[in-house]
C-alpha cells in the first residue's frame, strides 16, 4: 500500500497494525510503526496510544507503558477508560500490584470511573503479585459496591482461594456461580479446570473425574490444560492406568500433548513405583520432539529416587546437565530425599557439594531433606550443624524442620535435645504437628515425666489437632512405661469412643501395660476383642500374649497360641519364636517344642545360637540325651559352633544320671563329634 503513488497515511491503518503486532508480542515492530506514522504526518490518537500501551503490557514492559501514558498527556490527548485498563493490566500482569493500584487511583482522580473490566484487572494484579488475601478483600469491596461479578471475576477469586489452601471456599464459589441466573456467570473451561485442581489437592479423585464429565455434559470442549489437570490428579496418586487413558484421549481429541502432559504421565509411573515405565515416557517425549524441561527431569529423578534407586537418579541428574537443562533446588531436594530413603550419608555431602558448586541456594525443603537424611543415618552432629547453618543464613525453619530434629533426636535417645528443639519451636510460634506431639510425649516418657507427657497430650486436644491412632498409641506407651495400666485402659476406651480404630501396635502397647502392671488376664480379654474387630495379630501382640500365658502358667492357652502363630512363622522375629520354644519347654511340653522347631525350619526361619540353646536346655532337663546329641549335630550342620559348656553339660549328665551303660556311650559320641568339628574347622581354614 505504501509504495502506491496515491497512498495516504491513515490512523486507523496504523492503529490496526500496532494492535496486530501487540497480539503477537512484537513490541519493537509496534513501536517502530508508532514513530513511522508521525513521519508520515499522521498524528497518533487515543486509540494509537492504547494499542501501544497494550503492546508493552503484553510484553511485561510496564515502565515503558507508564512513559507512553506521560507522552499521551503531553500530547493533550485525554486517556480513556481503555487506556487506564491497559496500563493497569500492564503493571498487574508483571506482578507490580502496587503500581497497578496507583494507576487505578490516578484513573479515579482524573474523573474516569472504573468498570467491571477495571476491577477484574485489579483482582488479577493482586493474584499475579501473590497478594491472594488482598484480592479476596477487594472482591468483598466489589460486592459491597453492588458491582456484579462475571465469570472472569469468579475465576480469579476461585484461583486465590485455591492458592491460600481454602478449598472449601473455592468449591462454594463454584457452586454459587451455578446458582446465579442462567448464563450470567456460567462456568467456563478455566473455572472447571481450577476446580479439578482443587479437588486434586484435596485428594478427591472421584470428584475430579465428576467435574470433568460435567464440563463435557455442558458442551464445553476441554483443552490441553483441562486434560493435564485431570492427568495431574491421577499422577499425584500414582494412578498410572487412569493417567494413560487421559493421555490417549488427548491424542484422540486431535490435540497435541504438551510438555506438561508428558511430565504428568511420567510422574504417574514414578508414583506407582514403575521407574522404568517413567523412563519410557521420557524417551517417547524426546522422540515426539517435545523438549523436557527442568520439571520433567525432576519428575524422572523422583521416579528413581523415591523407589530407592539412588545410583540411577544420580545418572539422570548428570544427563540433565548434559542436555543443557540446569538443575534447580527441587532437583537437589529430590536427590537429598533419595539419600534419606537409602540411608547413604556420604551421598548427602556429595549432593550438598553439587548444589554449592552450581550456585544453587538451598531452601527450607532442601535443608529439611538433608537434616532428615543425616538423622536417618544417625549422623546427629552433622544434622545439627546443618540446622545451625540454616539459622545463620536466615532460611526459614518450618514444622517439618523441627519434626525431623525432634523425632530424629528421640530416635537416638537424645531426649533432652528433643525437648530443647520443642521449646524453640513453640517460642518461634511454628504450628506443632502430630509427629512432634508424639515424639515429645515419647521424650517425656523416657525421662519418667508422665505428668508432662499427659500435659502435651491434652494440649494436642485443645489445639484442635485431629487425634489419630498414632497419637493415642504414643500416649499408651507413656502409661505402659509407667506401669499405669488403668489409665492406659481408659485411654484405649476413649480412642474407641472417638471413632479411632485401634491397630495392632496400639493393642500391643495396651497389652504390654497390662503385663507390666500385673494384669496378665486382661491381655486375653484384649486378644478376644482384636479377633472380634478383625485387628490382625503382629509379633508384638503374640509376644505379650505369650508373656501373659507364661506368667499365669496357662499351658493350654500356650498350645492354642502356637497353632495360631504357625501360619505367621516366616514373618515373626527369631526372638519371639525362641521365646515360644522356651515357654513350651518350661511347661514340660518338649515334644510340642520340637514340633514347633521343625515347623520353623520348614517355613524357612533361620535358627540361631539361642534357638539351639533353648532346645538343649529343655532336652537336658527331661533327660533326653539322644535328642540332645542329635540337636548338637544339627548345630554343626547349620554351621553354628556349640559352646564348650553345651558339650560339658551332656558329658556331666552321662556320668551323673545315665549310668554305667550309657555314660561311656555319651562321652564317646561327644568326643567323636568334637574331633569331627575340629577337623572340619582346620580343613576349611586350609
C-alpha positions in Angstrom: 0.0 0.0 0.0 2.8 2.4 1.0 4.6 2.1 -2.4 1.4 3.2 -4.3 1.5 6.7 -5.7 -1.9 7.6 -4.3 -1.1 6.2 -0.8 -2.1 8.5 2.1 -1.3 7.6 5.7 -4.3 6.9 7.9 -4.6 6.5 11.7 -7.0 3.5 11.5 -4.5 1.5 9.4 -1.6 2.2 11.7 -3.7 1.5 14.8 -4.8 -1.8 13.3 -1.2 -2.8 12.5 0.0 -1.8 16.0 -2.8 -3.9 17.6 -1.8 -6.8 15.3 1.9 -6.6 16.4 0.7 -6.3 20.1 -1.3 -9.5 19.8 1.8 -11.4 18.7 4.1 -9.7 21.3 6.2 -7.9 18.7 6.8 -4.8 20.7 9.7 -3.4 18.6 7.6 -3.5 15.4 4.7 -1.9 17.2 6.9 0.9 18.5 8.5 1.3 15.1 5.1 1.8 13.4 4.3 4.5 16.1 7.3 6.6 15.1 6.8 5.9 11.4 3.2 7.2 11.4 4.4 10.5 12.7 7.0 10.8 9.9 4.0 10.5 7.5 2.4 13.4 9.4 -0.1 11.1 10.8 -0.9 12.2 14.3 -1.4 9.4 16.9 -4.8 9.5 18.6 -6.1 7.9 21.8 -6.6 4.5 20.1 -3.0 4.6 18.9 -1.6 5.2 22.4 -4.0 2.5 23.8 -2.7 -0.1 21.3 0.9 0.8 22.1 0.4 0.6 25.9 -1.3 -2.8 25.3 1.7 -4.0 23.3 4.2 -3.1 26.1 1.8 -4.5 28.7 1.7 -7.9 27.0 5.5 -8.0 26.9 5.8 -7.2 30.6 7.4 -3.8 29.9 5.2 -1.9 32.3 7.6 1.1 32.8 7.5 1.7 29.0 3.7 1.6 29.2 3.8 4.3 32.0 6.1 6.5 29.9 3.7 6.2 27.0 0.9 7.5 29.2 3.0 10.5 30.1 3.6 11.1 26.4 -0.1 10.9 25.8 -0.8 13.5 28.4 1.9 15.8 26.9 0.2 15.5 23.6 -3.0 16.7 25.2 -4.8 13.5 24.4 -7.1 12.6 27.4 -6.8 9.0 28.4 -9.9 6.9 28.1 -11.1 4.1 30.4 -9.5 1.6 27.9 -6.2 3.5 28.3 -6.2 3.1 32.1 -7.3 -0.5 31.9 -4.5 -1.4 29.5 -2.0 0.4 31.8 -3.3 -1.3 35.0 -3.1 -4.6 33.1 0.5 -3.8 32.0 1.5 -3.3 35.7 -0.6 -6.1 37.1 0.4 -8.8 34.6 4.0 -8.2 35.7 3.2 -8.7 39.3 3.5 -5.0 40.1 0.2 -4.7 42.0 1.2 -1.6 43.9 1.8 0.3 40.6 -1.4 -1.1 39.3 -3.3 0.4 42.3 -1.6 3.8 41.8 -2.8 3.9 38.2 -6.3 2.9 39.3 -6.2 5.8 41.9 -5.0 8.2 39.1 -7.8 7.0 36.9 -10.4 7.9 39.5 -8.7 11.3 40.3 -8.9 12.2 36.6 -12.6 11.6 36.6 -12.6 8.3 34.7 -14.7 5.8 36.7 -13.6 2.1 36.8 -15.8 -0.5 35.2 -16.1 -4.3 35.7 -13.1 -4.8 33.4 -11.0 -2.5 35.6 -12.0 -4.3 38.8 -11.1 -7.7 37.2 -7.7 -6.3 36.1 -7.1 -5.1 39.7 -8.1 -8.5 41.0 -5.8 -10.1 38.5 -2.9 -7.8 39.6 -3.3 -8.9 43.2 -3.3 -12.5 42.1 -0.2 -12.2 39.9 1.6 -10.4 42.7 0.8 -13.2 45.1 -1.5 -11.0 47.2 -4.3 -13.5 47.4 -5.8 -12.3 50.7 -5.9 -8.7 49.3 -7.6 -9.9 46.2 -10.3 -11.6 48.3 -10.8 -8.4 50.4 -11.1 -6.4 47.1 -13.7 -8.8 45.9 -15.7 -8.1 49.1 -15.5 -4.4 48.4 -16.8 -5.0 44.9 -19.8 -6.9 46.3 -20.4 -4.0 48.8 -20.4 -1.6 45.9 -23.1 -3.7 44.1 -20.7 -4.5 41.2 -22.0 -7.6 39.6 -19.1 -10.1 39.0 -18.8 -12.0 35.8 -17.1 -15.4 35.0 -13.7 -13.8 34.9 -14.2 -12.3 38.4 -15.2 -15.7 39.8 -12.3 -17.5 38.1 -9.8 -15.1 39.7 -11.4 -15.5 43.2 -11.5 -19.3 42.9 -7.8 -19.3 42.0 -7.0 -17.1 45.0 -8.9 -19.4 47.4 -7.0 -22.4 45.9 -3.6 -20.7 46.4 -4.5 -20.0 50.0 -5.5 -23.6 50.5 -9.1 -22.6 51.1 -10.5 -25.5 49.0 -13.9 -25.4 50.7 -14.4 -21.7 49.8 -13.3 -22.3 46.3 -15.9 -25.1 45.8 -18.6 -23.0 47.4 -17.7 -20.2 45.0 -18.0 -22.6 42.1 -21.4 -23.8 43.4 -22.7 -20.2 43.7 -21.8 -19.5 40.1 -24.1 -22.2 39.0 -26.9 -20.8 41.2 -26.8 -17.4 39.6 -29.3 -16.6 36.8 -28.6 -18.9 33.8 -25.8 -17.9 31.5 -25.0 -14.8 33.5 -21.9 -16.3 35.2 -21.7 -19.6 33.5 -18.5 -21.6 34.5 -16.1 -21.8 31.5 -13.1 -24.0 30.8 -10.9 -22.1 33.2 -13.4 -22.5 36.0 -13.8 -26.2 35.6 -10.0 -26.7 35.3 -9.4 -24.8 38.5 -12.0 -26.9 40.4 -10.4 -30.1 39.1 -7.1 -28.9 40.6 -8.8 -28.0 43.9 -10.3 -31.5 44.2 -6.9 -33.0 43.3 -5.2 -31.2 46.1 -7.9 -32.5 48.5 -7.3 -36.0 47.2 -10.8 -36.4 46.0 -10.0 -38.0 42.7 -13.6 -39.2 42.0 -14.8 -35.6 42.2 -12.0 -34.6 39.7 -13.5 -37.0 37.2 -17.1 -35.9 38.0 -16.2 -32.3 37.4 -14.5 -33.2 34.1 -17.6 -35.1 33.0 -19.9 -32.3 34.0 -17.8 -30.0 31.8 -18.3 -32.3 28.8 -22.0 -32.6 29.6 -22.4 -28.8 29.5 -21.0 -28.7 26.0 -17.6 -27.3 26.8 -14.7 -28.8 24.8 -11.7 -29.5 27.1 -8.3 -28.0 26.1 -4.9 -29.5 26.8 -4.8 -27.6 30.1 -8.0 -29.3 31.3 -6.8 -32.7 30.3 -3.5 -32.0 32.1 -5.3 -31.0 35.3 -7.1 -34.4 35.3 -3.9 -36.2 34.5 -2.1 -34.4 37.2 -4.7 -35.5 39.7 -4.3 -39.2 38.7 -0.5 -38.8 38.6 -0.3 -37.3 42.2 -1.9 -40.5 43.5 0.0 -43.0 41.3 -3.0 -43.9 39.2 -0.9 -44.5 36.1 -3.5 -46.5 34.2 -6.0 -43.7 34.5 -3.4 -41.1 33.6 -2.5 -43.1 30.5 -6.2 -43.2 29.4 -6.4 -39.4 29.7 -3.2 -39.1 27.7 -4.6 -41.2 24.9 -7.8 -39.2 25.0 -5.8 -36.0 24.4 -4.5 -37.6 21.2 -7.9 -38.8 20.1 -9.3 -35.3 20.6 -6.9 -34.1 17.8 -5.0 -32.1 20.5 -1.2 -32.4 20.9 0.1 -33.4 24.3 2.5 -30.8 25.6 5.4 -31.0 28.0 3.0 -30.9 31.0 1.1 -33.9 29.6 4.2 -36.0 29.2 5.5 -34.9 32.6 2.2 -35.8 34.3 2.2 -39.3 32.7 5.9 -39.8 33.6 5.1 -38.7 37.2 2.2 -41.1 37.4 4.5 -44.1 36.7 7.1 -42.8 39.2 4.4 -42.6 41.9 3.1 -46.1 41.1 6.7 -47.5 41.6 7.3 -48.1 37.9 10.5 -46.1 37.2 11.4 -47.9 34.0 8.0 -47.0 32.5 8.6 -43.4 33.6 11.9 -43.6 31.6 10.0 -45.0 28.6 7.7 -41.9 28.7 10.7 -39.7 28.9 12.3 -41.3 25.8 8.9 -41.2 23.9 8.7 -37.5 24.8 12.1 -36.8 23.1 11.0 -38.9 20.1 7.9 -36.8 19.7 10.1 -33.6 19.6 8.9 -32.4 23.0 11.8 -30.9 24.8 11.9 -32.0 28.5 12.1 -29.1 31.0 13.5 -29.0 34.5 10.1 -30.2 35.9 10.3 -33.2 33.7 13.8 -34.1 34.8 12.8 -33.6 38.4 9.9 -35.9 38.0 12.2 -38.6 36.5 14.7 -38.0 39.3 11.9 -38.6 41.8 10.7 -41.7 39.9 14.0 -43.4 40.6 14.9 -41.7 43.9 11.5 -42.4 45.6 12.0 -46.1 44.7 15.4 -46.3 46.4 17.3 -46.3 43.1 19.8 -43.6 44.1 22.5 -44.5 41.6 20.0 -44.3 38.7 18.8 -40.9 40.0 22.3 -39.6 40.0 22.7 -40.7 36.4 19.6 -38.7 35.4 20.9 -35.7 37.3 24.1 -35.8 35.2 22.2 -36.4 31.9 20.1 -33.4 32.8 23.1 -31.2 32.8 24.5 -32.8 29.6 21.2 -32.0 27.9 21.6 -28.3 28.8 18.9 -28.2 31.4 20.1 -26.5 34.6 19.1 -28.3 37.8 17.3 -26.2 40.4 16.7 -26.5 44.1 13.9 -29.0 43.5 16.4 -31.3 41.8 18.7 -31.1 44.9 15.7 -31.7 47.2 14.8 -34.8 45.2 18.3 -36.3 45.4 18.5 -35.5 49.2 15.2 -37.2 49.8 16.5 -40.3 47.8 19.6 -40.3 50.1 17.4 -40.2 53.1 15.4 -43.2 51.9 18.6 -45.2 51.1 20.3 -44.1 54.4 23.5 -43.1 52.5 25.1 -40.3 54.5 28.1 -40.0 52.1 25.9 -39.1 49.2 24.2 -36.4 51.3 27.5 -34.5 51.4 28.1 -35.1 47.7 24.7 -33.6 46.8 25.2 -30.6 49.1 28.6 -30.0 47.4 27.0 -30.3 44.0 24.4 -27.6 45.0 27.2 -25.3 46.2 29.4 -25.7 43.2 26.4 -24.9 40.9 25.4 -21.9 42.9 22.0 -23.4 43.9 20.8 -21.8 47.2 19.2 -24.4 49.4 15.7 -23.5 50.5 13.7 -24.8 53.5 12.7 -28.1 51.8 16.3 -28.8 50.8 17.6 -28.3 54.3 14.8 -30.4 55.7 15.7 -33.3 53.4 19.4 -33.1 54.3 18.7 -32.9 58.0 16.4 -35.9 57.8 19.0 -37.8 55.8 21.6 -37.3 58.4 19.2 -38.2 61.2 18.3 -41.4 59.4 22.0 -42.2 59.1 22.5 -41.4 62.9 24.8 -38.5 62.0 23.4 -36.3 64.7 26.3 -33.7 64.8 26.1 -33.2 61.0 22.3 -32.7 61.2 22.7 -30.1 63.9 25.5 -28.3 62.1 23.2 -28.1 59.0 20.4 -26.8 61.2 22.7 -24.1 62.6 23.8 -23.1 59.1 20.1 -22.9 58.1 19.5 -20.4 61.0 22.7 -18.5 60.3 21.7 -18.0 56.6 18.2 -16.9 57.8 16.5 -19.8 55.9 13.0 -20.2 57.4 12.6 -23.2 59.7 9.1 -24.8 59.4 7.2 -27.6 61.1 9.0 -30.2 59.0 12.4 -28.9 60.1 11.6 -29.3 63.8 9.7 -32.5 63.3 12.9 -34.0 61.7 15.0 -32.7 64.6 12.7 -33.8 67.4 11.8 -37.2 66.0 15.5 -37.8 65.0 16.7 -36.9 68.5 14.2 -39.2 70.1 15.3 -42.0 67.7 18.8 -41.6 69.0 17.7 -41.4 72.7 18.7 -37.7 72.9 15.5 -36.8 74.8 16.9 -33.6 76.4 17.9 -32.2 73.0 14.4 -33.2 71.6 12.7 -31.1 74.3 15.1 -28.2 73.6 14.0 -28.2 69.9 10.4 -28.5 71.0 10.7 -25.3 73.2 12.4 -23.5 70.3 9.6 -24.5 68.0 7.0 -23.1 70.4 8.9 -19.9 71.0 9.0 -19.3 67.2 5.3 -19.8 67.0 5.6 -22.6 64.5 2.5 -24.9 64.4 3.0 -28.2 66.1 2.5 -31.3 64.1 1.1 -34.7 65.3 4.5 -36.2 64.8 6.0 -33.5 67.1 3.4 -34.1 69.8 4.0 -37.9 69.6 7.8 -37.5 69.8 7.7 -35.1 72.7 5.3 -37.5 74.6 7.9 -40.2 74.0 10.8 -37.9 75.2 8.9 -37.1 78.5 8.0 -40.8 78.9 11.6 -41.9 78.6 12.6 -39.5 81.2 9.9 -40.6 83.6 7.9 -37.4 83.2 4.4 -38.8 82.9 2.6 -35.7 84.0 4.4 -33.6 81.4 3.5 -36.2 78.7 -0.1 -36.0 79.7 0.0 -32.2 79.5 1.3 -32.4 76.0 -1.4 -34.9 75.0 -4.1 -32.5 76.5 -2.5 -29.5 74.6 -2.8 -31.6 71.4 -6.5 -32.0 72.1 -7.0 -28.3 72.9 -5.2 -27.2 69.8 -7.8 -29.0 67.7 -5.2 -31.4 66.3 -7.0 -34.5 65.0 -6.1 -37.4 67.2 -5.3 -40.5 65.2 -4.2 -44.0 66.2 -0.5 -42.9 66.3 -1.2 -40.1 68.8 -3.2 -42.5 71.0 -0.5 -45.2 70.7 2.2 -42.7 71.8 0.2 -41.9 75.0 -0.5 -45.6 75.6 3.3 -46.2 75.5 3.7 -43.5 78.1 1.3 -45.3 80.5 3.0 -48.5 79.6 6.4 -47.3 80.6 5.0 -46.0 84.0 3.1 -49.4 84.5 -0.2 -47.4 84.8 -2.5 -50.0 83.2 -5.7 -48.4 84.4 -5.1 -45.1 82.7 -3.9 -47.0 79.6 -7.2 -48.9 79.6 -9.2 -45.6 80.0 -7.3 -44.1 77.1 -8.0 -47.1 74.9 -11.7 -46.8 75.6 -11.6 -43.1 74.8 -9.9 -43.8 71.5 -12.7 -46.3 70.5 -15.4 -43.8 71.7 -13.9 -41.1 69.4 -14.2 -43.4 66.4 -10.4 -44.1 66.1 -10.0 -47.8 65.2 -7.1 -49.3 67.2 -4.5 -51.2 65.2 -2.1 -54.0 66.2 0.5 -51.5 67.5 -2.0 -49.8 69.8 -3.3 -53.1 71.1 0.2 -54.5 71.8 1.0 -51.3 73.7 -2.0 -51.8 75.9 -1.2 -55.5 76.4 2.3 -54.5 77.5 0.8 -52.1 80.0 -1.4 -54.9 81.4 1.6 -57.3 81.7 3.8 -54.7 83.3 1.0 -53.6 85.6 0.4 -57.1 86.9 -2.9 -57.7 84.9 -2.0 -60.5 82.5 -5.5 -61.9 82.4 -6.7 -58.7 80.7 -4.3 -59.5 77.9 -6.5 -62.4 76.9 -9.7 -60.2 77.0 -8.0 -57.7 74.6 -6.9 -60.6 72.3 -10.6 -61.7 72.1 -11.6 -58.1 71.3 -9.0 -58.0 68.5 -10.4 -61.1 67.0 -13.9 -59.7 67.1 -12.8 -56.5 65.4 -10.6 -58.2 62.9 -7.5 -56.5 64.1 -4.5 -58.6 62.8 -2.0 -60.0 65.3 1.6 -59.0 64.9 4.8 -60.2 66.5 4.4 -57.7 69.5 0.9 -59.0 70.2 2.0 -62.6 70.1 4.8 -61.8 72.5 2.6 -60.1 75.0 0.0 -63.0 74.9 2.9 -65.4 75.4 4.2 -63.4 78.4 0.8 -63.5 79.9 0.5 -67.2 79.4 3.9 -67.7 81.0 3.1 -65.5 84.0 -0.2 -67.4 84.6 1.3 -70.7 83.7 -1.7 -71.2 81.3 -0.1 -74.1 79.3 -3.3 -74.9 77.4 -3.6 -71.4 76.1 0.1 -71.6 75.0 -0.8 -74.6 72.9 -3.6 -72.7 71.2 -1.3 -69.7 70.6 1.3 -71.9 68.9 -1.3 -73.2 66.5 -2.4 -69.6 65.8 1.2 -68.5 65.2 2.2 -71.3 62.8 0.9 -69.6 59.6 2.8 -66.4 60.6 6.2 -68.0 61.5 8.2 -66.6 58.5 7.2 -63.0 59.4 7.9 -63.3 63.2 11.2 -62.3 64.8 13.6 -65.1 65.8 13.5 -63.6 69.3 9.7 -64.3 69.6 10.0 -67.8 68.2 12.8 -68.6 70.6 10.7 -67.3 73.5 7.8 -69.6 72.4 10.2 -72.6 72.3 11.4 -71.7 75.8 7.9 -71.4 77.2 6.9 -74.8 75.7 10.0 -76.4 77.1 9.5 -74.8 80.5 5.9 -76.2 80.6 7.3 -79.7 80.1 5.9 -79.9 76.5 9.2 -80.9 75.0 7.6 -82.8 72.1 5.5 -79.7 71.2 8.7 -77.6 71.5 10.4 -79.9 68.9 7.4 -79.9 66.7 7.4 -76.1 66.6 11.1 -76.1 65.8 10.5 -78.5 62.9 7.8 -76.1 61.5 10.1 -73.2 61.9 12.8 -74.8 59.8 10.3 -76.0 57.2 8.9 -72.4 56.9 12.4 -71.0 56.2 13.1 -69.5 59.6 16.8 -69.5 60.3 17.6 -70.8 63.7 20.4 -69.1 65.7 22.7 -70.0 68.6 19.9 -69.0 71.1 17.4 -71.3 69.3 19.6 -74.3 69.8 20.5 -73.3 73.4 16.7 -73.3 74.3 16.3 -76.8 72.8 19.3 -78.2 74.5 18.4 -76.7 77.9 14.9 -78.3 78.0 16.1 -81.6 76.4 18.7 -82.0 79.2 16.0 -81.1 81.8 13.9 -84.1 80.8 16.9 -86.4 80.3 16.5 -86.9 76.5 20.3 -87.3 75.9 19.8 -88.9 72.5 17.9 -86.0 71.1 20.4 -83.6 72.8 23.3 -85.1 70.9 21.2 -85.0 67.7 20.5 -81.3 68.2 24.2 -80.7 68.7 24.8 -82.3 65.3 22.1 -80.1 63.8 24.0 -77.1 65.1 27.2 -78.3 63.5 25.4 -79.0 60.2 24.0 -75.4 60.3 27.5 -74.0 60.7 26.8 -72.9 64.3 29.6 -73.9 66.7 28.3 -75.4 70.0 29.9 -73.9 73.1 32.2 -76.0 75.4 29.5 -75.7 78.1 27.0 -77.5 75.9 29.4 -80.4 75.5 30.4 -80.5 79.2 26.7 -80.4 80.3 25.8 -83.6 78.4 29.0 -85.4 79.5 28.3 -84.4 83.1 24.7 -85.7 82.7 26.0 -89.0 81.3 28.4 -89.5 84.2 25.8 -88.5 86.8 22.5 -89.9 85.6 22.9 -92.2 82.6 24.5 -95.0 84.5 27.5 -97.2 83.6 25.7 -98.5 80.5 25.1 -95.1 78.7 27.7 -92.8 80.3 30.6 -94.0 78.3 28.5 -94.1 75.1 27.6 -90.4 75.6 31.2 -89.4 76.2 32.4 -91.3 73.2 29.8 -89.7 70.9 30.6 -86.2 72.2 34.4 -86.7 71.8 33.9 -88.0 68.3 31.7 -85.0 67.4 34.2 -82.6 68.8 37.0 -84.2 66.8 34.9 -84.1 63.7 34.2 -80.4 64.3 37.9 -79.6 64.8 38.8 -81.5 61.5 36.1 -79.6 59.6 37.4 -76.3 61.0 41.1 -77.0 60.1 40.2 -78.1 56.6 38.1 -75.1 55.9 40.9 -72.8 57.1 43.4 -74.6 54.9 
